[in-house]
Amino acid sequence: MHKTLFALAAAAIVCGSACAQTVVSDAWVRATVAAQTTGGAYLSLRSPDAARVVKGASPLADSVEIHTMQMNGTVMSMREVAAIALPAGQPVSNFHLMLIGLKRPLKEGERVPLTLVVERQGGKRETVQVEVAVKPLTYQATPRH
């Protein structure tokens, strides 16, 4: 037993930043109505080293697009982008994932599975899987930084 614990601890030390993992927080999806075919997933990501989100997927949608969000005066603008930069150690939340071609309505209280592909230096990729809570239609998130 002690040898196993020692081996695991040693592996963790050797692993270092090569096994760095992106952390997802504040993730949510707003519930949808019966005829709605798109939805949005909002989340914050933090990577220990510089990386970028290059892809999203969910079994509940035909496709997932990465969209930036930016305020222009009093108007929110959104646009699809190929990737979102994750500066080392900094939280990033100025984006959302558009769930396109929803296969069914999303109901408050359920969870939506999402898969994110994060690309690191040298093209190494990490797959991040998360279950995102579906919030009520009237849900208002607190402002993110």
N, C-alpha and C positions, 0 to 999 in steps of 0.2 A: 504494500500500500504506500509506504513512504517513498519507494523508488518511483512509483507511478506519479505521485505528486511532484517529486523532484524533476522528473522528465518533463511534465507539463509546464512547470515553472521555467525550466531551461528553454523549452521551445518558445514560450512567450517572450523571453528576453531576446533570444536570437531573432525572432520574428520581427520585432521592432516596427519601424514604419512600413516595412514591406507588407505587413498584414493590417495596415491602417484601415479603419473603417469609417465610412460616412455615417453620420448620426442624423436621424430624422426626428423632428419635434413639431408640435403644434399642427399636426396633420388633421384635416377634415374635408369632407365633401358635403355640399348642400343637397338635401333631398330634392327629388325631381317630381314633376307631375306626370300623369299617365302618358301623354303624347310626346313628351320631351325626349329628344334623341341625343342631346349633348349635356354634359355636366362638367363641373370644375373641381379639381382637387387642389387644395392649398396646403402648403407645408413649408417648413424651414429646414434647411440642410446645413450641416457643418462638417467639413472635411479636415482632418489633421494636417494634410498636405495639399498643395495646389492640385486641383482636379477640375473636371467639368461633367455635368450631366448631359449625356448624348442621346438618351432614349428612354421612353416610358412605355409600359404596356399594362393591360388589365384584361382578365378573361371576361369582364362585364362590358367591354367596349370593342368595337371593330379596330379602332386605332387610338393612340394617345399622342397628342401634340404638346410640345413645350412652348409656352407663351410668356413673354415678358409683360410686366405691368408698369406703367409710368404715369404719374400725374402731370398734365400739362395745364396749369392753372387750376380750374375746377373740373376738368375733363380727364377721365381715366382713359388711357389708350393702351391697347393690347395688340401684340403681334406675335406670330409664330417665329421661332428661332430654331436653329439647328442644335444649339447647345447653350447651357448656362454655366458660366465660370463660377468655380468655388475656390476663392482665395483661401490659403492655408489658415485654419483656425478661426475663420470669420463666419458668422451665420449669414445665410443668404435666403431671402424670402420674397424677393421682388419678381416672382414668377408664379405661374400655376400650370397645372397639367389639364388640358382639355380632353375630356373623355368623349370621343366622337363615335356615333353609332351605338349608343347604349342598347344593350340587348333586353333590358327591362327597366322599369322605374326603380330609382334608389329610394329606399324607405328609411325614415328616421330610426335610429337605433341599430341598424345593421352595419356591417363592416365591408368595405370595398378593398379587395386585394390589388395592390399596385407593385409593379416591378420597375425599378430604376436601374439604368446602366450608367455607371460613373467611370470615366476614363481618366487614368492617371498618367504621369510622365512616362514616356516610352511606349505608350499605347496599351499598357496593362489595364484591364477592365475589372471592375467590381460590380457584382449584382446585389442590389439592395432591395429586399422585399419587406413590405409593410402592409398592415391591415389598417385602413383609414376609416374612422368613425363617420357615419352619415348623420349630419345635424339637421334640425328642422328647417323648413322653407324660410322661416323668419329669422334664422340665426345671423347674428352680427358678430364677427370676430373682433377681438381687440386689435388695435393697430400693431403691426409688426415692424421691427426695426431692421 
